Amino acid sequence: MLRADLVAALTGAGHEVESASSGQAGIALARASAPDIVLFDLQLPDMNGLELCRALRASGSSRRPSLFVLSAAREEPDRLAAFEAGVDDYVVKPHSMREVVLRVRALSRRRSAAKAPTVELLTLGALRIDRAARRVAVEGSSVELTRREFDLLLRLAERADRVQTRDALVSEVWGELTDSGRVVDTTVKRLRKKLGRMGSSIKTVRGIGYKLIVD
């Protein structure tokens, strides 16, 4: 039932999902449909998952998928072998379905960001963010931010006027998952104070997360 459960969970999260029952079928499906992400187990009925990984990485296509492993193999040599074979993410079973959905979302966003042209300088009202130099200024005055504060502000600025959930922000900025959004709430509180009058541009969306609004 695991494959069916994964399909249901990812489809419910808004992803278009196709599934295959074996490694060879998965390779054929991936080559035919060119997916953004391939999610698979290391223990497949007809081959080792690392063989599937190498086959997909060896494809001549310029659009190679991100590879995401779910496996009961938890030892460090197993995980290192997977990453050396080209895996982008690895989750040890038993796993939380919510974690898998959030990690797939993060992989999808990284792929989208890689495709999009990078704007090094973001100007939103009196707020100026220099992505390359990792500098922030409000009305021309420099604002000193920690690494997490800068990354959180950048994520909100890149998606101005769009709500960002606490879970998504934790996954993208901290790289780990938590059942609480308190780490985001605390960082936003510090950001608002440091940004002065622009701090009020970070709006709380009750029960969901935050968005940056610039008039």
C-alpha positions as CSV (number, residue, x, y, z in Angstrom):
1,M,0.0,0.0,0.0
2,L,3.0,2.3,0.4
3,R,3.1,3.3,-3.3
4,A,-0.6,3.9,-3.4
5,D,-0.4,6.0,-0.2
6,L,2.4,8.1,-1.7
7,V,0.5,8.7,-4.9
8,A,-2.5,9.8,-2.9
9,A,-0.6,12.1,-0.6
10,L,1.4,13.8,-3.4
11,T,-1.6,14.1,-5.7
12,G,-3.5,15.7,-2.8
13,A,-0.7,18.2,-2.4
14,G,-1.2,19.3,-6.0
15,H,1.5,17.3,-7.8
16,E,0.9,15.4,-11.0
17,V,2.0,11.8,-10.2
18,E,2.6,8.7,-12.3
19,S,3.8,5.4,-10.7
20,A,5.5,2.2,-11.8
21,S,5.7,-1.2,-10.2
22,S,9.4,-2.0,-11.0
23,G,12.7,-0.4,-11.7
24,Q,12.7,-1.1,-15.4
25,A,9.1,0.2,-15.8
26,G,10.2,3.3,-13.8
27,I,13.1,4.0,-16.1
28,A,10.9,3.6,-19.2
29,L,8.2,5.9,-17.7
30,A,10.8,8.5,-16.7
31,R,12.3,8.5,-20.2
32,A,8.8,8.8,-21.8
33,S,7.3,11.5,-19.5
34,A,10.5,13.5,-18.4
35,P,9.3,14.1,-14.7
36,D,10.8,16.7,-12.5
37,I,11.3,14.3,-9.6
38,V,11.6,10.5,-9.4
39,L,10.8,9.0,-6.0
40,F,12.0,5.4,-5.4
41,D,13.1,2.7,-3.0
42,L,16.6,1.2,-3.0
43,Q,15.0,-2.3,-2.8
44,L,13.1,-2.7,-6.1
45,P,11.7,-6.1,-7.3
46,D,13.9,-6.3,-10.3
47,M,17.0,-4.2,-9.6
48,N,18.9,-2.2,-6.9
49,G,17.7,1.4,-6.7
50,L,21.3,2.6,-7.3
51,E,21.2,1.0,-10.7
52,L,18.0,2.9,-11.5
53,C,19.7,6.1,-10.2
54,R,22.7,5.6,-12.5
55,A,20.5,4.7,-15.5
56,L,18.5,8.0,-15.1
57,R,21.7,10.0,-14.5
58,A,23.2,8.5,-17.6
59,S,20.3,9.6,-19.8
60,G,21.2,11.8,-22.7
61,S,18.3,14.1,-21.9
62,S,19.2,17.7,-20.9
63,R,16.3,17.7,-18.5
64,R,17.3,15.2,-15.8
65,P,15.0,14.6,-12.9
66,S,15.8,15.2,-9.2
67,L,16.1,11.8,-7.5
68,F,14.5,11.1,-4.1
69,V,15.1,7.9,-2.2
70,L,12.9,6.3,0.4
71,S,14.7,3.4,2.1
72,A,14.9,1.3,5.2
73,A,18.7,1.3,4.8
74,R,19.8,3.8,7.5
75,E,23.5,3.1,7.8
76,E,25.9,5.9,6.7
77,P,27.6,3.8,3.9
78,D,24.2,3.2,2.3
79,R,23.3,6.9,2.4
80,L,26.7,8.0,1.1
81,A,26.5,5.5,-1.8
82,A,23.1,6.9,-2.8
83,F,24.4,10.5,-2.8
84,E,27.5,9.5,-4.7
85,A,25.2,7.9,-7.3
86,G,23.4,11.2,-7.8
87,V,20.5,11.2,-5.3
88,D,19.2,14.6,-4.3
89,D,17.4,13.7,-1.1
90,Y,17.1,10.6,1.1
91,V,14.6,9.7,3.8
92,V,14.8,6.7,6.0
93,K,11.7,4.5,6.5
94,P,9.5,4.4,8.5
95,H,8.9,8.0,7.5
96,S,6.3,10.7,8.0
97,M,4.1,11.2,4.9
98,R,4.0,14.9,5.7
99,E,7.8,15.0,5.7
100,V,7.9,13.4,2.2
101,V,5.4,15.8,0.8
102,L,7.3,18.8,2.2
103,R,10.6,17.5,0.9
104,V,9.1,16.9,-2.6
105,R,7.8,20.5,-2.4
106,A,11.3,21.8,-1.5
107,L,12.9,19.9,-4.4
108,S,10.3,21.2,-6.8
109,R,10.9,24.8,-5.7
110,R,14.7,24.4,-6.0
111,R,14.2,23.2,-9.6
112,S,11.9,26.1,-10.3
113,A,14.4,28.6,-8.9
114,A,17.2,27.1,-10.9
115,K,15.2,27.5,-14.1
116,A,14.3,31.1,-13.4
117,P,16.6,34.0,-14.2
118,T,18.2,35.3,-11.0
119,V,17.6,39.0,-10.1
120,E,20.6,40.0,-8.0
121,L,19.0,43.2,-6.7
122,L,15.5,43.3,-5.3
123,T,13.9,46.6,-4.6
124,L,10.5,46.6,-2.9
125,G,9.5,50.1,-1.8
126,A,12.1,51.4,0.6
127,L,13.5,47.8,1.0
128,R,16.6,46.9,-1.0
129,I,18.0,43.4,-1.0
130,D,21.3,42.6,-2.6
131,R,21.2,38.8,-3.1
132,A,24.9,38.4,-4.2
133,A,26.4,40.6,-1.4
134,R,23.8,39.4,1.1
135,R,23.1,43.0,2.1
136,V,19.8,44.7,3.1
137,A,19.0,48.4,3.3
138,V,15.9,50.3,4.3
139,E,15.7,53.9,2.9
140,G,19.4,53.7,2.1
141,S,20.5,52.7,5.6
142,S,22.2,49.3,6.0
143,V,20.4,46.7,8.1
144,E,22.5,44.0,9.8
145,L,20.8,40.6,9.6
146,T,21.9,37.1,10.7
147,R,22.1,34.4,8.0
148,R,18.7,33.0,8.9
149,E,17.1,36.4,9.0
150,F,18.4,37.3,5.6
151,D,17.4,34.0,4.1
152,L,13.9,34.3,5.5
153,L,13.5,37.8,4.3
154,L,14.7,36.9,0.8
155,R,12.2,34.0,0.6
156,L,9.4,36.4,1.5
157,A,10.6,39.1,-0.9
158,E,11.0,36.7,-3.8
159,R,7.3,35.8,-3.4
160,A,6.0,39.2,-2.4
161,D,2.2,39.3,-1.9
162,R,2.0,35.5,-1.8
163,V,1.4,33.6,1.5
164,Q,4.3,31.3,2.6
165,T,3.4,28.6,5.1
166,R,5.5,28.1,8.2
167,D,6.3,24.6,7.2
168,A,7.6,25.7,3.8
169,L,9.7,28.4,5.3
170,V,11.2,26.1,7.9
171,S,12.0,23.5,5.2
172,E,13.7,26.1,2.9
173,V,15.5,28.3,5.4
174,W,16.4,25.9,8.1
175,G,16.6,22.7,6.0
176,E,14.8,20.7,8.6
177,L,11.2,20.0,9.7
178,T,9.5,20.8,12.9
179,D,5.9,20.5,14.3
180,S,6.1,24.1,15.5
181,G,6.4,27.3,13.6
182,R,7.9,29.1,16.6
183,V,11.3,29.3,15.0
184,V,9.8,31.2,12.1
185,D,7.7,33.4,14.4
186,T,10.7,34.3,16.5
187,T,12.8,35.2,13.4
188,V,10.0,37.3,11.9
189,K,9.7,39.2,15.2
190,R,13.4,40.1,15.1
191,L,13.1,41.0,11.4
192,R,10.2,43.4,11.9
193,K,12.2,45.2,14.6
194,K,15.4,45.5,12.5
195,L,13.5,46.6,9.4
196,G,12.0,49.6,11.2
197,R,9.0,51.1,9.3
198,M,9.3,48.4,6.7
199,G,8.9,45.7,9.4
200,S,5.1,46.2,9.2
201,S,5.2,45.0,5.6
202,I,5.7,41.4,6.9
203,K,2.1,40.4,7.5
204,T,0.9,37.5,9.6
205,V,-1.7,35.2,7.9
206,R,-3.3,33.7,10.9
207,G,-3.0,29.9,11.2
208,I,-0.9,29.7,8.0
209,G,2.2,31.8,7.8
210,Y,3.5,35.1,6.5
211,K,3.6,37.2,3.4
212,L,5.5,40.4,2.4
213,I,3.3,43.2,1.2
214,V,4.9,46.3,-0.4
215,D,2.6,49.2,-1.4
